[in-house]
Amino acid sequence: MVFEIASGVRSSCEALAANLRVVLLSHRGRTVPSRSYGMADRERGIRNHEGIASSLSSAGKPFGAVAILQLAQRGELSLSDTVGAHLKGYAKDIAEQVTIHHLLSGTSGLYTPDVLGQTPIQYLTDWRMALARDHLRTGELGMTSIARSVGYGSPYAFAAAFRRHHGEPPGAWRQRESLRTPAVAGDDPHVH
């Protein structure tokens, strides 16, 4: 029976991978199977893996919207709340003016580089890395917890993204930073 289920999951993953390239299934926060297919960059011979960022365009929007609406239904947030009430790292004018409803309805104005000073994916990556640096600096969390807290599915994906962003692995950054300055949360200049 287990083999049949595994075989069914594998064939479903292979069918999904024709369009998605990387398939990761999770159960109760743990990765069950994770498989990658094809090439991320054919010219340079780079194979896909879970640390490769791929644009899903708008495919994830319905999932995010449902999750946010479930939080609103439980009373954990209101659609009229500003993003600054729930997310750190936004510039003050954005944090105080843009609401959850603006984000869900696509009327926030945040999706243009002239508003953020960079593309949305660059802004998100910078924001995630600023939060990660803060966690690394305080030393209160391990790599798996840091990875999950900043939105990565595994410490490996987080470490790869951190290395791309900073030129060194998070452990080396943490060690170098601990020798340089005392651990103080919230002193990152990239977090407004």
C-alpha positions in Angstrom: 0.0 0.0 0.0 2.8 2.5 0.9 4.5 1.7 -2.4 1.3 2.4 -4.3 0.8 5.8 -2.6 4.5 6.7 -3.1 4.2 5.6 -6.8 1.1 7.7 -7.2 2.7 10.7 -5.5 5.8 10.3 -7.7 3.8 10.2 -10.9 1.7 13.2 -9.8 4.9 15.1 -9.0 6.3 14.3 -12.4 3.2 15.5 -14.1 3.2 18.7 -12.1 6.9 19.2 -12.7 6.3 19.6 -16.4 5.2 23.1 -15.6 6.7 23.8 -12.1 10.2 22.4 -12.3 10.5 21.8 -8.6 7.9 19.9 -6.5 8.0 19.8 -2.8 5.3 18.2 -0.7 4.9 19.1 3.0 3.0 17.4 5.8 2.8 19.1 9.2 5.7 21.4 8.4 8.1 18.6 7.3 9.1 18.1 3.7 7.9 14.7 2.5 9.3 14.2 -1.0 11.2 16.9 -2.8 12.2 16.5 -6.4 13.6 18.8 -9.0 13.3 18.4 -12.7 15.1 20.0 -15.7 17.5 22.8 -16.0 17.3 26.2 -14.3 19.9 27.6 -16.7 20.6 25.4 -19.8 23.4 27.7 -21.0 25.4 27.4 -17.8 24.3 23.8 -17.1 22.6 24.6 -13.7 20.1 22.0 -12.7 16.9 22.9 -10.8 16.9 22.4 -7.1 14.8 23.7 -4.2 17.1 26.7 -3.7 16.4 28.0 -7.2 13.9 30.8 -7.3 11.4 30.4 -10.1 8.7 32.9 -11.0 5.2 31.4 -10.6 3.8 34.7 -11.8 0.4 35.0 -10.3 -0.2 31.3 -9.5 0.4 31.8 -5.7 -2.0 34.7 -5.3 -5.1 32.7 -4.6 -3.3 30.7 -1.9 -2.0 33.8 -0.2 -5.5 35.4 -0.4 -7.2 32.4 1.1 -4.6 32.3 4.0 -5.1 36.0 4.7 -8.9 35.8 4.6 -8.8 32.8 7.0 -6.7 35.0 9.4 -9.3 37.8 9.0 -12.2 35.3 9.6 -10.5 34.2 12.9 -10.1 37.8 13.9 -6.3 37.7 13.8 -6.2 40.7 11.4 -8.5 43.1 9.6 -8.4 43.8 5.9 -8.2 47.5 6.9 -5.0 47.0 8.9 -1.9 48.6 7.4 0.9 46.4 6.4 3.1 48.0 9.0 0.9 46.5 11.7 1.9 43.0 10.6 5.2 43.2 8.6 8.5 44.8 9.5 10.8 46.3 6.9 8.5 48.6 4.9 9.3 52.3 4.6 7.2 54.4 7.0 5.0 55.9 4.3 4.2 52.5 2.9 3.8 50.8 6.3 1.3 53.5 7.5 -0.8 53.9 4.3 -1.0 50.6 2.4 -3.6 48.2 3.8 -4.0 44.4 3.6 -7.0 45.1 1.3 -4.8 47.1 -1.0 -2.4 44.1 -1.2 -5.2 41.6 -1.9 -6.9 43.8 -4.5 -3.7 44.8 -6.3 -4.2 48.5 -5.6 -1.3 49.1 -3.3 1.0 50.6 -5.9 3.9 48.5 -4.6 4.5 46.6 -7.8 6.5 49.2 -9.6 10.2 49.7 -9.1 9.8 53.5 -8.9 7.7 53.1 -5.6 10.1 50.6 -3.9 13.3 51.7 -5.6 13.8 48.1 -6.8 11.7 45.3 -8.1 9.3 43.6 -5.7 11.3 40.4 -5.6 14.5 42.3 -4.8 12.6 44.2 -2.1 11.3 41.0 -0.6 14.7 39.3 -0.7 16.3 42.3 1.0 13.6 42.4 3.6 14.0 38.6 4.3 17.8 38.9 4.5 17.5 41.9 6.9 15.3 39.8 9.2 17.7 36.8 8.8 20.7 39.0 9.7 18.8 40.2 12.8 18.1 36.6 13.9 21.7 35.6 13.2 23.1 38.6 15.1 21.1 37.8 18.3 22.0 34.1 18.1 18.6 33.0 19.6 17.5 30.8 16.7 19.1 27.9 14.9 19.4 27.8 11.1 16.2 25.8 10.5 14.1 28.1 12.7 15.6 31.2 11.0 15.0 29.7 7.5 11.3 29.0 8.4 10.8 32.4 10.1 12.0 34.3 6.9 10.0 32.2 4.5 12.3 29.5 3.3 11.2 25.8 3.2 14.5 24.4 4.3 17.8 25.6 5.9 19.5 24.6 2.6 17.3 26.9 0.5 17.9 29.7 3.0 21.7 29.1 3.1 21.8 29.2 -0.7 19.8 32.4 -0.9 21.9 34.0 1.9 25.1 33.1 0.2 23.9 34.6 -3.1 22.9 37.8 -1.3 25.9 38.2 1.0 28.7 36.2 -0.7 29.1 33.9 2.4 27.1 31.3 4.2 24.9 32.4 7.1 27.0 30.5 9.7 30.2 32.3 8.6 28.4 35.6 8.6 27.1 35.0 12.1 30.6 34.1 13.4 32.2 37.1 11.8 29.5 39.4 13.0 29.7 38.1 16.6 33.4 39.0 16.7 32.6 42.5 15.4 29.6 43.8 17.4 27.5 43.0 20.4 24.3 41.1 19.7 21.4 43.6 19.6 18.1 42.9 17.9 16.6 45.5 15.6 19.7 47.5 14.8 19.9 46.5 11.2 20.1 49.6 9.0 18.1 47.9 6.2 15.0 47.6 8.4 13.1 50.8 8.7 
